[in-house]
Amino acid sequence: MTGLWAVLITTFLASAVEAIEMVTIVVGVGATRGWRSTLIGAASGFGVLAVVVVVLGAALSQVPIGPLRLIVGALLLTFGLQWFRKGIMRVAARGLAGIGGQDPHEAAEWTGPGMDWTAWFLAFKGVVLEGLEVAFIVVTFGAGANNFAGAVVGGVGAVIIVGGIGLALHQSVRRIPRSLLQLIVGVLLSTFGTFWAIEGLGIDWPGGDAAIPGLLILYVATALTYITLERNRALGLRPAA
């Protein structure tokens, strides 16, 4: 019984780290681009993930995750830096206009009647990559302890609980001004994209996942610096000699 709980708790905690990254991407993209296409993309990702898990099963532990991390990381970084730049320019121009409600001057990025493929693609990639990470954790821990049942319960439980928290918080996220929200999502996508792309190149980060907060702080500091410079430029101010 002690072994079962050890596997369950260890798998849950390890999977929760990946699930938080997954939910952060989905909630951020949904609040910024719109929920319909984002949720369809997330559901598509879970569907593909389920097929892969059923077909490959325990063989997942032999699949190289590095190239996938590099591709997904590079794509997330591409989108993230675009939103990062737009967010800086909009926050610099409008400050926190619309706090507690919607700024009438800020329309959603997607207003077309069809599918927003950018939102779909970002949600799909986030779910597939992080879902595969959770599957690898479950397979590795389950095989190592010879207890797949406990590992599956821990991994699936982490995704459900973290996903439920994200769903409960999405209304609060929608109250953030769109300009600030776009900057936040740009920072997050750029952070995860940088982390995964470098890992995909076979380079180990100091401290592993603990490097993510460091990258996050670096991008936030960069954003604040550029916002200050842009506001000073708009106001005709010059740095002191």
C-alpha positions in Angstrom: 0.0 0.0 0.0 2.9 2.4 0.8 4.4 1.7 -2.6 1.0 2.5 -4.3 0.7 5.9 -2.6 4.4 6.7 -3.3 3.9 6.1 -7.0 0.5 7.9 -7.1 1.8 11.0 -5.3 5.1 11.2 -7.2 3.3 10.8 -10.5 0.7 13.3 -9.5 3.2 16.0 -8.6 5.4 15.4 -11.7 2.3 15.4 -14.0 0.9 18.6 -12.3 3.9 20.6 -13.5 3.2 19.6 -17.1 -0.5 20.1 -16.6 0.0 23.6 -15.3 1.9 24.6 -18.4 -0.8 23.0 -20.6 -3.7 24.8 -18.8 -1.7 28.1 -18.8 -1.4 28.0 -22.6 -5.0 27.0 -23.2 -6.5 29.6 -20.8 -4.2 32.4 -22.0 -5.0 31.7 -25.7 -8.7 31.3 -25.0 -9.0 34.6 -23.1 -7.0 36.4 -25.8 -8.3 34.9 -29.1 -11.6 33.5 -28.1 -12.8 30.2 -26.5 -14.6 28.3 -29.2 -11.6 27.7 -31.5 -9.3 27.3 -28.5 -11.4 24.6 -26.9 -11.8 22.8 -30.2 -8.0 22.8 -30.5 -7.6 21.5 -27.0 -10.2 18.7 -27.6 -8.5 17.8 -30.9 -5.2 17.6 -29.0 -6.6 15.3 -26.4 -8.2 13.1 -29.1 -4.8 12.7 -30.9 -3.1 12.1 -27.6 -5.6 9.4 -26.7 -5.0 7.6 -30.0 -1.2 7.8 -29.6 -1.4 6.4 -26.0 -3.7 3.6 -27.0 -1.6 2.6 -30.1 1.8 3.0 -28.6 1.2 2.2 -24.9 4.3 1.4 -23.0 6.5 2.0 -26.1 6.0 5.7 -25.5 9.0 5.6 -23.2 11.2 4.9 -26.3 9.8 7.8 -28.4 12.4 10.7 -28.6 10.7 13.8 -27.2 13.6 16.1 -28.0 12.8 16.8 -31.7 9.1 17.4 -30.8 10.2 19.9 -28.0 12.3 21.7 -30.5 9.6 22.1 -33.1 6.8 23.0 -30.7 9.1 25.3 -28.7 10.2 27.2 -31.9 6.6 27.6 -33.0 5.4 28.8 -29.6 8.4 31.2 -29.5 7.4 32.6 -32.9 3.8 33.3 -31.9 4.8 34.4 -28.4 7.3 37.0 -29.5 4.7 38.5 -31.9 2.2 38.8 -29.0 5.0 40.0 -26.7 5.8 42.9 -29.1 2.1 43.8 -29.6 1.4 43.7 -25.9 4.3 46.0 -25.1 3.1 48.5 -27.7 -0.5 48.4 -26.5 0.3 48.6 -22.8 2.7 51.4 -23.4 0.0 53.3 -25.4 -3.0 52.6 -23.2 -1.7 51.6 -19.8 -4.2 49.5 -17.9 -7.2 51.0 -19.7 -10.3 48.7 -19.3 -9.2 47.3 -15.9 -12.2 45.4 -14.4 -14.0 45.4 -17.8 -13.5 45.5 -21.5 -11.8 48.4 -23.2 -14.1 49.5 -26.0 -11.1 50.3 -28.2 -9.7 46.8 -27.9 -11.4 44.2 -30.1 -10.7 40.5 -29.9 -8.0 39.4 -32.3 -10.4 37.1 -34.1 -13.8 38.4 -35.3 -14.4 36.1 -38.3 -17.3 33.7 -38.5 -15.2 30.6 -39.0 -12.4 28.8 -37.1 -9.5 30.8 -35.7 -6.7 28.5 -36.7 -4.1 30.3 -34.7 -6.0 29.7 -31.5 -6.7 26.1 -32.5 -3.1 25.4 -33.4 -1.6 26.9 -30.2 -4.1 25.0 -28.0 -3.6 21.8 -30.0 0.2 21.9 -29.7 0.2 22.8 -26.0 -2.1 19.9 -25.2 -0.3 17.3 -27.4 3.2 18.2 -26.1 2.4 18.5 -22.4 0.0 15.5 -22.7 2.9 13.4 -24.1 5.1 14.6 -21.2 2.4 13.4 -18.8 2.2 10.1 -20.7 6.0 9.6 -20.5 5.9 10.3 -16.7 3.1 7.8 -16.2 4.8 5.1 -18.3 8.2 5.7 -16.7 7.1 5.8 -13.1 4.6 3.0 -13.6 7.1 0.7 -15.2 9.8 1.6 -12.7 7.6 0.7 -9.7 5.7 -2.0 -11.5 2.5 -0.2 -10.7 0.8 1.3 -13.7 -2.6 1.7 -12.0 -1.2 4.1 -9.4 0.8 6.0 -12.0 -2.3 6.4 -14.3 -4.4 7.6 -11.4 -1.8 10.1 -10.4 -1.2 11.4 -14.0 -4.9 11.6 -15.0 -5.8 13.1 -11.6 -3.3 15.9 -12.0 -4.6 16.9 -15.5 -8.2 16.8 -14.2 -7.6 18.9 -11.1 -5.3 21.5 -12.7 -7.7 21.7 -15.7 -10.7 22.2 -13.3 -8.8 25.0 -11.5 -8.1 26.7 -14.9 -11.7 26.4 -15.9 -12.8 28.0 -12.6 -10.4 30.9 -13.1 -11.1 31.6 -16.7 -13.8 34.2 -15.9 -11.3 36.1 -13.8 -8.8 36.0 -16.6 -11.4 37.6 -19.0 -11.6 40.7 -16.7 -7.9 41.5 -17.4 -7.6 44.3 -20.1 -6.9 42.7 -23.5 -3.7 44.8 -24.0 -2.3 43.5 -20.7 -3.6 40.0 -21.3 -1.9 39.8 -24.7 1.4 40.9 -23.1 1.0 38.2 -20.3 0.2 35.5 -22.9 3.1 36.7 -25.0 5.5 36.4 -22.0 4.2 32.9 -21.1 4.4 31.6 -24.7 7.9 33.1 -25.2 9.0 31.6 -21.8 7.8 28.1 -22.6 8.9 28.3 -26.2 12.4 29.3 -25.2 12.6 26.5 -22.6 11.3 23.8 -24.9 13.4 24.9 -27.9 16.6 24.9 -26.0 15.8 21.5 -24.4 15.0 20.2 -27.9 18.5 21.1 -29.0 19.8 18.7 -26.3 20.9 21.4 -23.9 20.0 20.9 -20.2 18.8 23.9 -18.3 20.4 24.5 -14.9 17.9 23.3 -12.4 15.7 21.7 -15.0 12.1 23.0 -14.8 13.3 25.5 -12.1 14.7 27.6 -15.0 11.2 28.5 -16.2 10.6 31.1 -13.4 14.0 32.6 -14.3 13.1 32.9 -17.9 9.7 34.4 -16.9 11.4 37.1 -14.8 13.8 37.9 -17.7 10.9 38.4 -20.2 8.9 40.4 -17.6 11.9 42.7 -16.9 12.5 43.1 -20.7 8.8 44.0 -21.2 8.8 46.6 -18.4 12.0 48.1 -19.8 10.6 48.5 -23.3 7.2 49.8 -22.0 9.1 52.5 -20.0 11.2 53.4 -23.0 8.2 53.5 -25.3 6.1 55.7 -22.9 9.0 58.1 -22.5 9.4 58.3 -26.3 5.7 58.9 -26.7 5.8 61.7 -24.1 8.9 63.3 -25.7 11.1 62.4 -22.7 14.8 61.6 -22.9 16.9 59.6 -20.6 18.9 61.8 -18.1 22.5 62.3 -19.1 
